[in-house]
């Protein structure tokens, strides 16, 4: 159980890194008159809009030629996973109340269909079934930003 929360953080970070890489490649290959527009859009992902809005916007710009389409279930699962990642990173002792979970994590519990363990919320989100759901969710997101079938296979090769 020791390294499961860092795995979740790493899964989410890998999606973020891939999206950033795709923006850089898109910017380098774009005609000169489009480069500033791509930069504005990429930098605009840091504004205060919802995460799902930002991901949809990024996917719309970067998805030409991608192997998978971004479905609502994949998007909502990833947003729920990001909430768990943020809770691990910005841990607050107040989250540890046995009877009251942070509201923002209820969606992740529901979407992952993991059995809630009585006790601190972090025990539930460090179980192997949840980590497996996190891996699968991240894998689906990554496929939405990869271009070719062999690129998908290379990305997931261990």
RALIN-V241134 format. One record per residue. RES is the residue in one letter. PSI is psi in whole degrees, -180 to 180 (none if undefined). Layout:
((RES PSI) (RES PSI))
This chain:
((X -16) (X -42) (X 17) (X -40) (X -39) (X -31) (X -42) (X -43) (X -44) (X -41) (X -50) (X -40) (X -33) (X -37) (X -46) (X -43) (X -41) (X -45) (X -43) (X -41) (X -43) (X -40) (X -42) (X -44) (X -41) (X -42) (X -41) (X -34) (X -6) (X 151) (X 153) (X -39) (X -12) (X -17) (X -43) (X -34) (X -44) (X -42) (X -44) (X -43) (X -46) (X -48) (X -28) (X -15) (X -11) (X 4) (X -171) (X 16) (X 168) (X 154) (X -41) (X -37) (X -45) (X -43) (X -43) (X -43) (X -47) (X -44) (X -39) (X -39) (X -37) (X -4) (X -8) (X 119) (X 3) (X 156) (X -21) (X 151) (X 150) (X 108) (X 162) (X -40) (X -44) (X -45) (X -47) (X -36) (X -43) (X -40) (X -41) (X -40) (X -40) (X -37) (X -40) (X -45) (X -47) (X -35) (X -38) (X -44) (X -42) (X 48) (X 138) (X 128) (X -25) (X -18) (X -16) (X 3) (X 127) (X -36) (X -7) (X 108) (X 153) (X 130) (X -38) (X -13) (X -8) (X -35) (X -41) (X -41) (X -44) (X -46) (X -34) (X -19) (X 31) (X 142) (X 129) (X 128) (X 133) (X 128) (X -162) (X 143) (X -31) (X -25) (X -43) (X -43) (X 1) (X 11) (X 156) (X -39) (X -38) (X -42) (X -37) (X -44) (X -42) (X -43) (X -47) (X -41) (X -46) (X -40) (X -42) (X -40) (X -44) (X -42) (X -28) (X -12) (X 8) (X 150) (X -42) (X 158) (X -43) (X -26) (X -39) (X -47) (X -41) (X -39) (X -41) (X 4) (X 134) (X none))
